[in-house]
Amino acid sequence: MHDWYKPLKGGYSVNFKYTFRGVKYESISKPGEYLDQLREGDRYLVSIPEDHPKSGKLLYDKPVPDSVVAPENGWDELPEFAR
């Protein structure tokens, strides 16, 4: 889930939410060149640094098909659809 907005200064930002190991997180990201491809309801992979689940990074170049259900503990490597 994501919402995008434009602060008074700077470019657009995306507020996104993700769940990892049963815990819900929320973060903000700058879409840069990907802004034009964002659509309400689209889903993207989130890269989560080891031992820092609060620091998830939205991967705008890795959209997740609607038919894919993410495993609760995430993937250890990029899933086939994202390669």
Secondary structure, 3 states (H helix, E strand, C coil): CEEEECCCCCCCEEEEEEEECCEEEEEEECCHHHHHHCCCCCCEEEECCCCCHHHCEEEEEEECCCCCCCCCCCCCCCCHHHC
